[in-house]
Amino acid sequence: MNLLVPNLGSTSLKYQILEMPSERVLGRGRYERVRDYREAIEQIRTAGVTVDAVAFKAVHGGPRYWGTHVIDDGVLLALHEFAPAAPAHNAIYLAAIRAFRESMPGIPLVAAFEAEFHRTMPDYARFYGVPAEWRADGVHKYGFHGASHQYVAERVAEILGRQTRLVSCHLGGSSSMCAIDRGRSIDTTMGFSPQSGLENATRHGDLDAFAVLFMMERRGWTCAEVRQQLAKGGGLAGLSGIEGGDVRDLEQAAAQGNPGAREALQVLVYQVKKTIGAYAAAMGGLDAVAFTGGIGENAAGLRAACCAGLEFLGIELDAEKNARGTGDRVVSKGRVAVIALATNEELIVARRAYKILCGESEPHAQS
């Protein structure tokens, strides 16, 4: 079975065509700084390979859709219903589903929801202190980037030869962290929506809800106006004043003396450092920290800044390996292994989709 897995991030589109179950890669591609996702989808080239199904790394399907599902009307309805909670993501995937239905009619489409890996979180890490009727409507922590964090957990276990108490740092245009205790997600920074947690490129991170209400009343803004501001003008872009909030642009501007860019990077580094400490406490210790995503894998200087001052936890980078090495590798010399690696969300999605299409796991939604 040949699966096409298009991975639509907040600023990028990459894809793989995988032969399953051998997991042989038949084709791949990547587009950065994407503005028009439908246009990017049209550029995907299958190079003559027959595609048997398309599998998406879907984002928010609410409380009924935590796992992997063949896309039907129920999945589409859930993606529409929870689009206000993930405006930068669900709309993209809905457009992609429509595009593939038109270009590949009759081909099965599968949604592997990002929250699936985080179903192991304990209730005390999942629940918010909100009224019961809020929880009844699905307001609790879901967590996202699940395919990436799952891949990181499995890859780190391969590299180190054992399961660990691991903090996974997926840092890119969209960033999150996950506490993974011997292969199981026990906490993660993103919550009810991908808006929460670390600062993202254009999306705010953690924010006091009453600040939003205060500004809406003060300026007379509508929900739609506030949603647009926080999804497109917040995060590192809002902190720095640099459109797009791309860390590569921020690092260049900071090197040229831009104080806003320097401050935005400091905010991100601080958030990563304090979360590593918090997750070490949540797991009762720490064995490894992994950096992945476009920033985590490639920005050696930012990795070093995130680890500086954490020697008390056993984190000590090897400056040479951190700055000059390539590929998946350990870049530390302390007790805690620090690993830089490339994530492979498409592989996790393909594995999940293959199981569903072969009837090896339960495709039904939760009641």
N, C-alpha and C positions, 0 to 999 in steps of 0.2 A: 504494500500500500504506500503510495507516494503522497505525503502531506505537505501542503504549502502553508507555512506559518508566517503571516505578516505581523510584525511587532511594531505597533504604532505608539511611540512614546510622545511625551509632551512637546518635543522639539525635533524628533527624528522618526524615520521609518527604516527598519531593517527587516530582512526576510531570509528564510531558509526553505529549501525544498528537501525534505528528508524521506528516505526510503525506510519504512518501518516494517518489521521490528529491528532491522539491522542497524538503524540509525546512521546509515551512510548519507552524507551530504551530497545532493545532486545539483544544487545550485544555491547561490546566496547573493545578497546585495545590500547596500546601505545608502540612505540619503540623509544628510544632516541639515539642520536649520530649516525644516520643512514648514512652509506656510500653507500650501494647498495640498491636503492629504489625498483628495480624489485624484489630483494630477499626479502625485507621487505613486499612487497605486497603479495608475495606467502605465507607468514606466517599468513595472515589475516584468522581468523577462524569465520565462520558464525554459528557454533554450530547447524547445521541442520535447521536454519531459511531460508525460501525461500526469495530470494532477487528479488524484482520486478524491481528495477532500481538502477543505481549507479550515485551519484551526486558529482561532483568535485568542490572544491573551486579554480577555475581557476584564473590565475593571469593577464596576459597581452594579450588582444585581439585587441588592437588598437582602433581607433575612431568608428569602426562599431559595436564593441561588448563591450558594457558597462553593459549589464544586464545579464539575465539568459536565456540560450538557450539549446535546444536539440542539441547534438553534431552531426554535419553533416560535409560535405567537406568544407563548408565556415568557420566554426569554426576552423577546423584543419589547414586550410590555414592561418588564422589569427594568430594562435598560432605559426606557423612556421615563418611567416613574422616578428612578433615582438619578436621572441626568442632572437635576439641580444640585445634587450633592457632589457630582463629579463632572462639572460642565466642560472642563478641558479634556475629558477622556471619553465619556459615554457618547457624546455627539460624534466624535471621530469614528468610533467603532460602529455606530449605527450607519454612518455614511459608508464605511468600508463594507459592511454587510450588504447594503443595497448595491454597491458597486460590483461586488463579487457575484451577487445573485443575477445581475445583468450580464456580466462578462462570462460567467461559468454556470449557466442555468442547469439545474438538476444535480449539481455537485453538492454533497453534504457539507454543511457548515457547522462548526463546533465552537462553543465558547468555554474556555477554561478560565474561570474567574480567579482573580488575584488573591481573594481572601481565603482560598482553599487551604493554603499552607498554615494559616493562622487559626484554624479551627481548634487547635490544641491549646490555645491560650486559656488559662483558668478564668472563671467568671470574675474573680476579684481584679483581674487585669483588664477585663473587657467592659465592665459596667461603668456607666456614668451616674453621678448623683442627680438624676432628673426624675420628674414625676413618672409614676407607673405607666400612664397612658403614652408617654414619649417612648418608653421601652417597647410597649406593645406595637408601636408604629415602626419599630426597627432601629431606634436611635441607641446605638452602642458602638463600641470599637470593632471594626472589621479588620483593619490592616490591609495593606496593598503591597505591591512588588513581591508577592508571594512566590512567583515562579523563580525570580532572581534569588531570593533568600534561600529557597529550597535548593537550587543549584549550588549556591555557595556552601551550604551545609554539607552537601554530598561531596563536593570537590575538595573542601578542606579536610574532610575525613580521609579522602584518598591520599592527599599530599602528606598528612601527618600520620596516617596509618591507624587512626583511632577516632572515636567520637569525642567531642570536646564541649566545654562551656564556651560558646562562641558569640562574639558580637559581630554581626554582619552589617557593613556600612555600604549601602548602595547610594553612591553620590553621582548625580548627573544633573540634567535639566530638571529632573524630578528626583528628589532624594528622600531616603528613609533608612532607618536602622532597625535591627531586629535582634532580640536576645534569643539565642537558640541553645537550649540545654540538651546536649546529646541527641541532636537531630530534630528536636521538637521546638516549635516557636512558642515562647511563653510570654513575650511582650514585643510590641513594635511601636514605632513613633507615629505612624499614620493611624488615624482613628476612624470616626464615622465617615470621613471623607479623605481624599488624598490632599486636601488643603492643610491638614494639621501636621504637627511634628516639626521637622527641620524646615528652614527657609528653602524654597525652591526657586527656580529661575525667575518666574513671574508670579508665583502663588505664595501667599503668606504662609507662615508656619503656625505655631501655637499662638493664639490670640484670645484675649478675654472677650467673651461674647457680649458683655455689656459695653465694651468700646464700640462695637458695631451698632448696637442700639442707640448709643449716645450720638454717634455721627449721623445716623439716619434721622433722628429727631432734630438734631442741630441744623443739618443742611437740607432736610426735606427730601432725602434720596429714597428712591424706590428699591425694592429687593433686587430687581434686575440691574439697576445701576451699581449697587454695592457689589453684587456678584461679579460683574464685569471688572470693577476696579480691583477686587481682591484676587481674581483669577488671572488678570492680564497685566496689572500694574503694581502688584505687591512683590513679596519675596526679595530676592537679591536686586531685582530691577528697581523696586521701590526704595530700598535702602541706599542704593548707589546712584540712582538717577540715570543709569545706563540702560537703554532700551534692550529688552530681551534677557537681561540678567545672566548672560553666558559667562561662566567662570573664566574662560579663556580671555574674553574681553576685559573682565574685571582685573585679572592678573596683569594684563598689559597696561591698563589704566593706572593701577596701583603702582606699578614700577615707574610710571611717569609722574607720580606724585599726586594722583587724584585721591583726595581724602575720603570721598564717598565710597569709592571702590575698595579702598583699604579697610574701611569700617565694615562694609558688607561681608568681606572675606573673614574679618575677625569675628563677626557674629556667627557665621557658619562654623568656623573652627571651634568656637566656644561651645556651640550646641552639640557638636560631635563629641568633644572631650567630656562634657558633663554627662552625656548619655552613656558613654562607655563606662564611666564610674557607676552610674545608676544601675545599669544592667549587670555589672559585676556583682553589685549588692543583691540584685534580684535572683541571680543564679548561685549565690553563695561562693563566688570565686570566678576566676577567669583563666582560660587556657589559650585562647586565640582571638585575634581581631583580624577581620578580612575587609579589604577595601576593593570595591568593584564599581561598575558604572563608568561612564565616560570620564568623570573626574577622579573617582577613587582609584581606577586602574592606571590612569595616565599622568596625574598631577602629583609628581614626587614631592614638590615643595609643600603642597597642601597636606599630603599624608604626614610629612614630618611635623608640620605645625599641629596637626590633630593629636599626634602622639607625644609632643613635647610636654613635659611636666607630669607625665603619667608613669614615671619610673617607679613610684611607690606601689603600683599595681603589678610590676614586673615587666612593663613595656619599655623596651630599649631598641631603637632602630639601629641597623647597620647602615651608616650613611652611604657607603659605596654601593651596596646592593640596592638600596632604595633609589638612588639617583641614576644608576647606570644599567641595572639589570633589565631583562626583557622576559616576557612570558609569565606564566603562573609561577610564583616563587615566594619563598620566605625572605623577608627583607629586614629581619630583626636578629638580635643576638642575646636578648634577654630571656627570662623564663617564659614569658607569654609570646607565642608565635604571632608575628604580624605578617600577613600574606597579602600580596597584590595579585589579582587575578581577573581574567575576563569572564564575565557572566555568560550564560547561555540559556536565556529564558525560552527560546524557541524549542530547544531540546525537551525541556520539562513539559511545555505545552503539547508537543508532539506525542510524548509518552502518555500523557493523560488522555488526549484525543483518541489515540490508537486503542486504548483500553475500552473507552466508551463505544467506539465504532465496532469493536470486536465483541462487545457484550461482556467484557471482563469486570466491569464495575457498575454500580447503580447510578443510572442517569437521572433519576427523578428528583424534582425539587422538594425542599423541606416544606412541611405544612405550617 
